C-alpha cells in the first residue's frame, strides 16, 4: 500500500507512552506514516496521607497497576524494601528501575486480582491513580487480604490540539488508538462532529464503548490489554486502506 494512501493515526495516551507507541508503529509499519500524538491526559502528582499499614511498618508488599503509580509512590515513600506485584511487564520494569524487587502478577487488573487472591495472604499497599478502571483494593479486601490503598496521581484532562482536530475534520480515514476507558470518553467528547471516517483501535471493550457514538466505520479491540496487541490492532485497521 502506498504510504500516502494509508490512514492517519491519532494516539491519545500520555506523552511518554504515546511517543513510545508511535516509534513502535513506525518500526512495525515502515516509513511514511502520518501519526499525531495528542495526549488527552497528563499526570498531576498528589501528596495524600499515607496509610497506617505502610507507615506502621506492617505492609508486606506494594501493588502497582501503572508506571505513573510507580513514579508517584517513589516520590512519596523512600523505602524500597517492599516487594512489588505489578500489572504488566512495563510497570514491573518501571518498579525495578525505581529500586523495587518487582514481578508481573497479571497482564491486567483482573489477572493480578486472581493471582494475589490465590496467593499467600500478604498485607498489601495498592497504589493507584484517581481514576481507576478496576477496584483492586476492594477486590483483594473481599478475598480476605489486609489491604490499604494510596492514590498518588490524578490524570488531568487536556484539550485536543488544533492539528488533531484538523485531522478529524479532514476527508481521509483516521485510526484512533485508545488505551483506556477514560481517554476513550475524553476523545468521544473532543471528537464530536468529526467528518473523517474513523476506525477505533481500543485496548479493551470499555475503552471502545464511548467512541461508538462517533459511528466509526470499524472497531477493533486488542486481543490482550497491552501495547503489543494494540500494535497489531492498529496495523489491522491501517491495512484496510
N, C-alpha and C positions, 0 to 999 in steps of 0.2 A: 504494500500500500504506500502510495506517495506520501511523504511527510506532510505536505500541505493539505491533504485530504483527510487527515486524521482529526478526530475531535480534540478540542482543547480540554485541559484537565484543571479543575479547581480544587485545591487542597485547603481544608479549613481547620486543620488541627493546629495546636500551639506552635510557635515559631520554630523551635529546635527540632521537634518531631516532624513538622511539615517539611523543613529543608532536607532532613534525612530521607524522608519518603520520596521527595522529588528526585534526589540523587539515585535512589534505588529504581525509580521508574525509568530514568534515562539509561541506566545500565541494562534494564530489562527490555526496553522498547527501542533503544537506539536514539540517535540524534534527531533533531528537528521537531521535537515535541513542544507544544505551547503549554506551559504549566504556569499557573498563577497560584502562589501561596498567599492565602488571605486568612490569617488566624482570627477566629471569632471569639477566642478567649485568651486571656493572659493570666498567669498566676499572681495572686496577691498573698504574701506570706502573713500568717496570723500568729499571735502570741497568746494562746489560750492558757488557762491554768492547767497544770499537769496533774493527771490522776494520782491519787494516793497509792494505788497499786504500783505505780512506777517510782514515785519519789520515796516511797517507803521501802524500796528495795525488794519487793516481793514478786515483781514480774519476772517471768522466766524466758519470755521471747516476745519479739515485736513482729507485727504483721504489716506488710507494705503491699498496697494494691496498685501503686503508680510510682514512676520516677519522681514526680513532683512531691509525693508524700515522703520519699526518702530525703529529698533536699530540704523540705520544710522541717522534718523531725530533726535532722542533723543540725539545723540552726538553733533548735531549742534545747537539745539534750546532748551533753558532751560525751556520755558513756557510749562505748562500742562493744561492751561485754555481752550484750544480749544477742542470741542467735536471731536471725530474721527469716521468716517464712514469707514468700513473695508470690504475687500473681505475675507470671510470665518471666521469660529469660531476661528481657531488658531491665525490668525492675530489679531482678536479682543482681544483675551486673552493676547497676547503679548503687545498690546497697553494699556490694563488695568494694566498689571504689570509695565509698564513704567510710569503710572500715569495719563493716559488719560481716560476720560469718553467715552467709545467706544461701538459701536453697529455694528452688522453684517448688511451690506446693500446689500449683494448679495453673492451667493456661488461662483461666478466667476465675471470677469470684466464686462461681458455683463449684468449680473444681477444688479451689482452696478450701471452701467450707466443708466439702466432703472429705478431703484429706485430713484436715485438722479435727473434724468431728469424730473421725475414726481413730485418731492417734492418741497417744498418752495425754492425760488431762493437764496440759500446760496452762499456766497463768499468763494471759496474753494481753498485750497492748496493741490495739488495732489503730493504725494511722490512716487517716483518710482526708479527702477534701470536703469542702462544704456541700457539694453536690455529689452524691454517690449513686451509682446505678443499682447497687445491692447493699443490703444491711448486713454486712459481715459480722459486726459486733453482736447484733441481735440474734443472728442465726447460731453463732458459736455459743452465746449465752443459753439459748434454748437447747443446745446439745449438751449442756451441763458444764461448760467451761467457765472458769472465773476469768472475766474479760472486762477491760475498760477501753474506751476509745479516746483519741485526741484528734481534733480537727485542726490541721496545721496550715491549710491554704484554702483560698477561695479562687475560683476561676471567674475573673471579671469579664463581662461581655464587651466585645469590641465591635465597632461598626464595620460593615462591609466596605472595603476600599472601592474608590471610583472605578479603577481598572477592572475589578472583578464584576462590578455592576454592569459595566460596558460589555463584558464578555457575555453575561446573561441576557443582555438585550440585543445581542448580535443574531446573525442568521445561522451560524454554524453550530453543530451539536457540542454540548459540554458535558463531560463526565464529572460528577460531584463526588469527591472522595470524603466520606463522613465517618469519623472514628468514635463517636459517642452519641448517646441519645440527646444530650443537651446541645451539642453542636448541630445535630440534625434539626432540633427545634429552632435554634437561633437562625440557621440557614433558611429554613422554611419561611420564617418571618422576613428575613432580609431579602430573599429572592422572590417575594410575592410579585406577580405580574411579569415574570421573566418571559421573554419571547423566544429564546433559543430552545431548540429541542434538548431536553435534559435526560441524562442517564445517571442513575444513582448507584454508586458502589458503597455499601454500608458494612460496617464491622459486625452488625447484628440486626435482626428484625426491628428491635426497638429503636435503633439509630435510623433505620429507613422509614419507619412509620410516619413521622411528622412530614416527610418530604412527599408523601403520596398526594398531599393537597396541591402540589405543583403539577400534577398529571405527567410524570416523567414517562418517556417512551420505553424505558427499560429500567429494571431494578435488579441488582444482583447483590446478595449478601455473601460475605466471606464465609468460606467453609469452616474456618476456625477463627476465633477472635484475636488475630494477631496481624502484624504488618505483612508477613509473608503471604498470608491468604488474601489480604487486601490488595496486595500487588497483583495477584492473579485475577481478582475480581475486576480491578481497573483495566488490566490488559484485555480481558474478555470483552469489556464494553468498548474499548478503543478499537478492537478488531472488527466490530460491527460495521465500521466505515463511517 
